[in-house]
Amino acid sequence: RPPQAACEPEIENWPHTAWSKSDTQTWAEMVTAQLCGADALLLNVHPTQAERAESFPRIDHLLRRSRPALDWLAENSPRQALPLGVGLPWRPDTAARLPNATGTLDELAADPGATADFLLGYGVPVTAGPAPVQALFGPLAHTFDDDELRALLRGGVLLDGTAAHILAERGLADLTGVRTGEPVTRSGRAEPGPYAIERVTAHAPADEGVLLSVDVQPALARLAPLPGARVLTQIQTPDGRDWGAGRCHFANALGGRVAVLAATAPAELARSDEGQRLLHTTIRFLEGDAPRLPLVSGAPHLIPHATRSGDTHRLAVVNGSADAAHPRIHLPAAPPTVRATVLAPLAHPQQAATTAAGALLELDPALPHRGWAVITW
């Protein structure tokens, strides 16, 4: 957003406080808004019926316990930090550019929210702005003209099966590294579908032979890799035959790097540690010789938010799991100095120690559910 535009989100809690939303959740939403650059918070935390605020002392307690973390963030957050992450291309006139073959409103609904869910859930930060690595999933690929698509393909770009098929129809298959026909659906078949599992190949040696689930995908693109494409996984039929490539990496003639997933709904893939390692490998491939993104692992549902202000980088990681976690931060290079602070729900900020092994950092104290670890270097 431009500097002159203020951001003042409402923290909603209709109609009652603890009966509608826990104090921990309200705190988490306030901290998240503050981390994302809110200028002010508009709090809707009192009941809507006509009563006096003094009748609800518990809300005073909630606000008093929330204040230390919010004050700490206000004092330690630069005004104009630049977000870091995988870019999510999107146009304001998206609906006007989407094909509408059936004439239904559903066909006009497309946004990168599911793409963000897929990346964030695996510890990969995202940004709404342009970035060296971008992810383009689904029918959104229809909304960019050929010059815009070629510009994307000159950098690092992650495509799902639907986007790869659209680009192939536009004559750009030679730049994506795969040829693909219409995605194949499993619906309406009397027998199990033509695909059953995704098997990791020797190109991902740490997990070679591992099987991943694709049976919940609404459709898969049947990827035929071109010469020079590196196949990380193979889709197999129920009887073990290879059906098509599952994930491919390719360096194209424009100097760009492309990764293609056969999945047409990647956010619906069953998550796993192996799936996270494959995605992190793909992001590092797409970054090429200039990696700059911090990637997070160590437990399920560790959600990152990364920014840069001058030479200072900040990574905030929230624990979305009910289990306590020790986040592991995979940095592009070993940092000279690191500072870590834990913001536990409704508690005072606490400085935290980290253990470093080269470019890998691990938070020493356990990060509680809904807690944030804020790490700067």
Secondary structure, 3 states (H helix, E strand, C coil): CCCCCCCCCEEECCCCCCCCCCHHHHHHHHHHHHHCCCCCCEEECCCCCCCCHHHCHHHHHHHHHHHHHHHHHHHHCCCCCEEECEECCCCCCHHHHCCCCCCCHHHHCCCCHHHHHHHHHCCCCEECCCCCEEEECHHHHHHCCHHHHHHHHCCEEEECHHHHHHHHHCCCHHHHCEEECCCEECCCCCCCCCCCEEEECCCCHHHCCCEEECCCCCEECCEEECCCCEEEEEEECCCCCEEEEEEEEEECCCCCEEEEECECCHHHCCCCHHHHHHHHHHHHHHHCCCCCCCEEECCCCEEEEEEEECCEEEEEEEECCCCCECCEEECCCCCCCCEEEEECCCCCCEEECEEEECCEEEECCCECCCCEEEEEC
